[in-house]
Amino acid sequence: MPDRSKSASAGYPFPSSPAVTSRMKANRSRDTGPELNLRRALHSAGYRYRVNIKVPIDGRRPVNVDIAFPGKRVAVFMDGCFWHGCRVHRSVPISNEGYWRPKLERNVARDRDVTSSLEGAGWTVIRIWEHEDVATAVERIASCLGSYSRSSGLACSER
């Protein structure tokens, strides 16, 4: 039996079931399937990058970038549809909605803040949804790195 007093005092809701607890603990913050697929495709296309680097930003905590090209100052984030509020696939769980809705809204607000902070520090930020086609994502990144593909015509900021 979980210690409910600890959970309640921390401001978190009680898990609706042990299965939910197990699923949430299994979520990864890095090296997710979509992120690994994108990294493999970038590497195959000849791009070399840094993974999960902390970028110092004046006046705030360092930003952890999923895939970074420090020389070109390009930061790539692979955003999961659930956690980052994809307009196509977003959903709010029915159980503990009072917790999840504000939590997910804070994630979206933090994403905006991180993007703004990095751009203010001279970085180009590319946000890619986990459901996006990997080849299209590579084209977007390539266009920002200077290897623009005329076939796609995609800009860095298109999402």
C-alpha positions in Angstrom: 0.0 0.0 0.0 1.5 3.4 -1.0 2.1 6.0 1.6 -0.8 8.4 0.7 0.2 11.0 3.2 3.5 11.6 1.3 1.7 11.9 -2.0 -0.9 14.2 -0.7 1.6 16.5 1.0 3.6 16.8 -2.1 0.5 18.1 -4.0 0.3 15.1 -6.3 -2.9 13.1 -6.7 -3.1 9.5 -5.8 -2.5 7.2 -8.7 -5.7 5.7 -10.0 -4.2 2.2 -10.1 -0.9 0.4 -9.8 -0.9 0.0 -13.6 -1.0 3.8 -14.0 1.9 4.1 -11.6 3.9 1.6 -13.6 3.2 3.3 -16.9 4.1 6.7 -15.6 7.4 5.4 -14.1 8.3 3.9 -17.5 8.1 7.2 -19.4 11.5 8.3 -20.4 12.7 11.9 -20.7 15.4 11.0 -23.2 16.3 8.3 -25.7 12.6 7.8 -26.6 11.8 5.8 -29.7 10.9 8.8 -31.9 14.0 10.6 -30.7 16.3 7.7 -31.4 14.7 7.3 -34.9 15.4 11.0 -35.6 19.0 10.7 -34.3 19.6 7.7 -36.5 18.3 9.5 -39.6 20.4 12.6 -38.9 23.5 10.5 -38.4 22.8 8.5 -41.6 22.4 11.8 -43.4 25.9 12.8 -42.2 25.0 15.2 -39.4 26.9 15.1 -36.2 25.3 16.5 -33.1 25.3 16.5 -29.3 22.6 14.8 -27.2 21.0 16.2 -24.1 23.4 19.1 -23.5 22.7 21.9 -21.0 22.8 25.3 -22.6 23.5 28.1 -20.2 21.0 31.0 -20.5 21.5 34.3 -18.6 19.0 34.8 -15.8 17.6 31.2 -15.7 18.5 27.6 -15.2 20.4 25.9 -18.1 18.1 24.5 -20.8 18.5 20.8 -21.6 18.4 20.4 -25.4 17.4 17.0 -26.9 19.6 17.3 -30.0 22.0 20.2 -30.4 24.3 21.5 -33.1 26.3 23.9 -30.9 28.5 25.3 -33.8 25.4 26.4 -35.7 23.5 27.2 -32.5 20.5 25.0 -33.5 18.5 23.3 -30.8 16.1 20.5 -31.6 13.4 19.2 -29.3 11.4 16.1 -29.9 8.1 16.8 -28.3 5.7 14.0 -27.3 2.1 14.6 -28.2 0.7 13.9 -24.7 3.2 15.8 -22.7 3.6 18.9 -24.9 0.0 19.5 -26.0 0.0 18.5 -29.7 -3.1 20.1 -31.3 -3.8 16.9 -33.3 -3.3 14.2 -30.6 -3.6 16.1 -27.3 -5.8 14.5 -24.6 -6.3 15.1 -20.9 -6.8 12.1 -18.7 -10.2 11.7 -17.1 -8.8 10.4 -13.9 -7.2 13.2 -11.8 -8.1 15.8 -14.4 -7.6 18.6 -11.8 -4.0 17.6 -11.6 -3.3 16.8 -15.3 -4.8 19.8 -17.0 -2.7 22.4 -15.2 0.4 20.1 -15.4 0.1 19.8 -19.2 -0.6 23.5 -19.5 2.5 24.3 -17.5 4.5 22.0 -19.9 3.3 24.0 -22.9 4.1 27.3 -21.2 7.6 26.1 -20.2 8.1 25.0 -23.8 7.3 28.6 -25.0 9.6 30.0 -22.3 12.5 27.7 -23.2 12.1 28.5 -26.9 12.0 32.3 -26.2 15.0 32.1 -23.9 17.1 30.1 -26.4 16.1 32.4 -29.3 17.0 35.4 -27.2 20.4 33.8 -26.7 20.9 33.5 -30.4 19.8 29.9 -30.9 17.5 28.6 -33.6 14.9 26.3 -32.0 13.2 23.5 -33.9 10.3 21.6 -32.2 9.4 18.3 -33.8 6.3 16.3 -32.8 6.8 12.6 -32.2 4.2 11.8 -34.9 6.0 13.8 -37.6 7.6 12.0 -40.5 11.3 11.5 -39.8 12.4 12.4 -43.3 10.5 15.7 -43.2 12.0 16.4 -39.8 15.5 15.8 -41.1 14.8 18.2 -44.0 13.6 20.9 -41.6 16.8 20.5 -39.5 19.0 20.5 -42.7 17.4 23.7 -43.9 18.3 25.4 -40.6 21.9 24.0 -40.7 22.5 25.4 -44.2 21.9 22.3 -46.2 18.6 23.5 -47.5 16.6 21.0 -49.6 14.8 22.8 -52.4 12.4 19.9 -52.7 10.7 20.6 -49.3 10.8 24.3 -49.0 10.2 24.0 -45.3 11.3 26.7 -42.9 13.0 26.1 -39.6 10.0 27.3 -37.6 7.3 25.4 -39.4 5.6 22.8 -37.1 
